[in-house]
Amino acid sequence: MSVRSSLAKSLALLAVVALCPAPGAFASQAKPKVALVMKSLANEFFLTMEDGAKAHQKKNAGDFDLIANGIKDETDTAAQIKIIQQMIAEKVDALVLAPADSKALVPVVKQAVDAGIIVVNIDNQLDGGALKEKGLTVPFVGPDNRMGAKLVGDYLAKQLKAGDKVGILEGVSTTFNAQQRTAGFQDSMKACGAVVVGVQSAQWEMEQANTVASAMLREHPDLKALLCGNDNMALGAVAAVKTAGFTGKVKVVGYDNIGAIKPLLAEGRVLATADQFAADQAVFGIDIAVKAVKEKTPQAKLPGMVQTKVVLVTK
C-alpha cells in the first residue's frame, strides 16, 4: 500500500470518528426527567399544583421533561411509596415530592438519593429527625404553615370574644404541615382568649370533616367557630353547620384558597382562608431540581429551605 493511500484511509477514519459522539454524549445532552409526586389528586389544591407544573414545563419544553402523578386519597402513603419506587425504576433524574406523611416517606427518599436522583421536598416538610437519622439533606420549598394559619386565626379572632368555644379540624396528624397549621390556630385562639374544646383529625378529607364537625356540634351546641386545616375540610364543616341548623351562628375558616371555597367566601359561609400558591411551590421545586441536575450539584449541597409566600384571603 502506498503512503498516499494509507494517509487517505487514516483521514477517512478520523472523519468518521469526528462525526460519532463520544460515549455518554447523548446522555449529557438529554433533558433532565423530573417526577412530580403529589398527595391526593382528589384535592383541588394538588390539581392546581399539577396544572402549574405542566404549564411551566410547556413553557420550558427544551429544558426538562415532566412526569406528574399523585395518590387517590390523602392517607395512602403505601401508594405514594410505590409511585416513587416506580420513578426510581424509570431512572428519573429528579424527584419533586409533596409527601403524604412526614416520616413514612423518608426511607424511600433515601432509596431515590442512593440511586443518584435529586430530591426536592415541597408542600409538606419531611421530618427533620428522620432525615438526620438517614444522613439526608433534602431542600424544602414551601410556606410557613404556622404563620399562614395564624393569619387566618387572627382574622377569625376579631369576631370572637374571650371564653368563646371553638374546634379545630386537623389534617393527617403525622404530617408537619397539619401540625404547624394547628399550632398557628392555637396561637391565635390563645391570644384572643377563645377556648379550644377539641382538636380532631379529619384526614384532609371533606366527608371525614363533615363527620367530625357534626360530632363536635352535637357535643358543643354553643360552639362559635370551626378552624379547618384545609379547604376540603372546611367544605365538610360548612355542610355540617348547615345540617345542624347553625348557619350564621358557627363561623368556619379554612386554608388553601381552592376554587370550590370562593363562592362560600363570597356568601360569608366561610370567613377566611389562606393562599399558599400551589403552582409556585411546584415550579420553584422543579427549577431547583433541574438546576441541580444540569450543574451536577450533589444532594448534600442543595439549599436547605426556600420559603414561599402565604397570604390571607377573605370576602
C-alpha positions in Angstrom: 0.0 0.0 0.0 1.3 3.4 -1.0 2.0 6.2 1.6 -0.6 8.3 -0.1 -3.3 5.5 0.1 -2.5 4.9 3.7 -2.8 8.6 4.6 -6.2 8.8 2.7 -7.6 5.9 4.7 -6.4 7.4 8.0 -8.0 10.7 7.2 -11.3 9.0 6.3 -11.2 7.1 9.6 -10.6 10.3 11.5 -13.6 11.9 9.8 -15.9 9.1 10.8 -14.7 9.2 14.4 -15.2 13.0 14.5 -18.8 12.5 13.4 -19.5 9.9 16.1 -20.4 11.3 19.5 -18.2 10.3 22.5 -19.6 7.7 24.9 -22.2 9.4 27.1 -22.5 12.5 24.9 -26.2 11.8 24.2 -26.8 11.3 27.9 -25.2 14.6 28.8 -27.3 16.4 26.1 -30.6 14.7 27.2 -33.2 16.8 29.0 -33.5 16.0 32.7 -36.5 13.9 33.5 -38.4 15.3 36.6 -41.0 13.4 38.5 -43.5 15.4 40.5 -45.2 13.2 43.0 -48.1 14.8 44.9 -50.7 13.8 47.5 -54.3 13.3 46.6 -55.4 14.5 43.2 -58.9 14.4 44.5 -57.9 17.6 46.4 -58.2 20.6 44.1 -55.1 22.1 45.7 -52.9 19.4 44.1 -54.7 19.6 40.8 -53.8 23.3 40.8 -50.2 22.2 41.6 -50.2 19.7 38.7 -51.6 22.3 36.3 -49.0 24.8 37.3 -46.2 22.3 36.8 -47.4 21.2 33.4 -47.8 24.8 32.2 -44.2 25.5 33.4 -42.9 22.5 31.6 -44.7 23.6 28.4 -43.1 27.0 28.6 -39.7 25.4 29.1 -40.1 22.2 27.0 -36.4 22.4 25.9 -35.1 22.3 29.4 -36.8 19.3 31.1 -39.4 16.6 30.8 -42.1 16.1 33.4 -43.9 13.1 34.9 -46.7 14.2 37.2 -48.5 11.8 39.5 -50.5 11.6 42.7 -52.4 9.3 45.0 -56.2 8.8 45.3 -56.6 9.9 48.9 -54.5 11.8 51.4 -53.6 8.8 53.7 -52.5 6.3 51.1 -48.8 6.5 51.9 -48.2 3.0 50.6 -49.4 4.0 47.1 -47.1 7.1 47.1 -44.1 5.0 48.1 -44.9 2.6 45.2 -45.1 5.6 42.8 -41.6 6.8 43.9 -40.2 3.3 43.6 -41.5 3.2 40.0 -39.9 6.6 39.3 -36.6 5.1 40.7 -37.0 2.1 38.3 -37.6 4.5 35.4 -34.4 6.3 36.3 -35.8 9.8 36.5 -33.1 12.5 37.2 -35.1 14.4 39.9 -38.0 13.9 42.2 -40.1 16.8 43.5 -42.2 15.4 46.3 -45.2 16.6 48.3 -45.2 13.7 50.9 -48.4 12.2 52.3 -46.5 11.5 55.6 -43.6 13.4 57.0 -41.8 10.3 58.4 -43.0 7.3 56.4 -41.7 8.7 53.1 -38.1 9.2 54.3 -36.9 5.6 53.7 -38.0 5.7 50.0 -36.5 9.2 49.6 -33.2 7.6 50.8 -33.6 4.9 48.1 -34.0 7.7 45.5 -31.0 9.7 46.7 -28.9 6.5 46.8 -29.9 5.8 43.2 -28.4 9.2 42.2 -31.8 11.1 42.0 -32.0 14.7 43.1 -34.9 15.1 45.6 -36.7 18.3 46.5 -39.4 18.4 49.1 -42.5 20.7 48.6 -45.7 21.5 50.4 -45.4 19.2 53.5 -42.0 19.2 55.1 -40.2 15.9 55.7 -39.4 15.2 59.3 -36.0 16.6 60.3 -35.1 13.9 62.8 -36.0 11.1 60.3 -33.8 12.8 57.6 -30.9 13.2 60.0 -31.2 9.6 61.0 -30.8 8.6 57.3 -28.0 11.1 56.8 -30.1 13.0 54.3 -30.2 16.7 53.2 -33.4 17.5 51.3 -34.3 21.1 50.5 -37.8 22.2 51.4 -39.8 24.6 49.2 -43.0 25.9 50.9 -44.6 28.4 53.1 -44.5 29.0 56.9 -47.7 27.0 57.6 -47.9 28.2 61.2 -47.7 31.8 60.2 -50.4 31.2 57.5 -52.8 29.6 59.9 -52.2 32.4 62.4 -53.2 34.9 59.7 -56.5 33.1 59.3 -56.9 32.6 63.1 -56.2 36.2 63.8 -58.9 37.3 61.3 -61.4 35.0 62.9 -60.4 36.2 66.4 -61.7 39.7 65.6 -65.2 38.2 65.6 -64.8 36.2 68.8 -64.6 37.1 72.5 -62.8 35.6 75.5 -64.4 32.4 76.5 -66.0 31.5 73.1 -65.7 27.8 72.3 -64.0 26.7 69.0 -63.0 23.4 67.5 -60.0 22.6 65.2 -60.2 20.1 62.4 -56.7 18.9 61.7 -55.3 17.2 58.6 -53.3 14.0 58.8 -51.8 14.3 62.2 -48.4 12.7 61.3 -47.8 15.5 58.7 -45.7 18.5 59.6 -47.9 21.0 57.8 -51.0 19.7 59.7 -49.2 20.1 63.0 -48.0 23.6 62.1 -51.4 24.8 61.0 -53.0 23.5 64.2 -50.2 25.3 66.1 -51.0 28.6 64.3 -54.7 28.3 65.0 -53.9 27.6 68.7 -51.6 30.7 68.8 -54.5 32.9 67.6 -57.1 31.4 69.9 -54.9 31.6 72.9 -54.2 35.3 72.2 -57.9 36.2 72.0 -58.9 34.0 74.9 -61.1 31.6 73.0 -61.4 28.0 74.4 -60.4 25.2 72.0 -62.7 22.4 73.0 -61.1 19.8 70.7 -58.5 19.1 68.0 -59.6 16.2 65.8 -58.1 14.8 62.6 -60.3 14.7 59.6 -57.5 13.4 57.3 -57.7 16.4 55.0 -60.9 14.9 53.6 -64.4 16.6 53.1 -66.5 13.6 54.2 -64.4 12.9 57.2 -64.6 16.6 58.2 -68.4 16.5 57.9 -68.5 13.6 60.3 -66.0 15.2 62.8 -67.6 18.6 62.7 -71.1 17.1 63.1 -69.9 15.3 66.3 -68.3 18.5 67.6 -71.5 20.5 67.1 -73.6 17.8 68.8 -71.2 17.7 71.8 -70.9 21.5 71.9 -74.0 23.2 70.6 -72.7 26.5 71.8 -69.6 26.3 69.6 -68.7 29.6 67.9 -66.2 28.5 65.2 -64.5 25.6 63.4 -60.9 26.2 62.2 -60.1 23.8 59.4 -56.6 22.8 58.3 -57.5 22.9 54.6 -60.4 24.0 52.5 -61.5 20.4 51.7 -62.3 20.0 55.4 -63.8 23.5 55.5 -66.3 22.4 52.9 -67.3 19.4 55.0 -67.6 21.6 58.1 -69.9 24.1 56.3 -72.2 21.2 55.3 -72.2 20.0 58.9 -73.1 23.5 60.2 -75.9 23.7 57.7 -77.3 20.3 58.6 -77.2 21.2 62.3 -79.1 24.5 61.6 -76.3 26.7 62.8 -75.6 28.6 59.5 -74.7 32.2 60.5 -74.0 31.1 64.1 -70.9 29.0 63.7 -68.0 30.6 61.8 -65.8 28.4 59.5 -62.3 29.1 58.3 -60.0 27.1 56.0 -56.6 27.0 54.3 -55.6 26.7 50.7 -57.9 29.0 48.7 -59.2 26.3 46.3 -61.7 27.3 43.7 -64.6 25.5 45.5 -64.2 27.7 48.6 -64.5 31.0 46.8 -68.4 31.0 46.5 -68.6 30.2 50.2 -66.3 33.1 51.0 -68.5 35.4 48.9 -71.6 34.2 50.7 -70.0 34.5 54.1 -70.4 30.8 54.9 -66.6 30.6 55.1 -65.0 33.6 56.8 -61.4 33.3 55.6 -58.7 31.0 54.1 -55.0 31.2 53.2 -53.5 31.0 49.7 -50.1 29.2 49.7 -49.8 29.2 45.9 -49.7 25.5 45.0 -48.4 26.1 41.5 -45.5 28.3 42.7 -44.3 25.6 45.1 -44.2 23.0 42.2 -42.4 25.5 39.9 -39.8 26.5 42.4 -39.2 22.9 43.4 -38.8 21.9 39.8 -36.4 24.7 39.0 -34.2 23.8 41.9 -34.1 20.2 40.8 -33.4 20.9 37.2 -30.6 23.3 38.0 -29.0 20.8 40.4 -29.2 18.1 37.7 -27.7 20.3 35.0 -24.9 21.6 37.3 -24.3 18.2 38.8 -24.8 19.6 42.3 -24.7 16.8 44.9 -27.8 16.3 47.0 -25.9 17.3 50.2 -25.0 20.7 48.7 -28.6 21.8 47.8 -30.1 24.8 49.7 -31.9 23.9 52.9 -35.1 25.9 52.5 -36.8 28.2 50.1 -39.8 29.9 51.8 -42.7 30.7 49.6 -45.5 33.2 50.3 -48.8 32.7 52.0 -51.5 35.3 52.2 -54.8 35.8 54.0 -57.9 35.6 51.7 -61.3 36.9 52.8 -64.5 38.0 51.2 
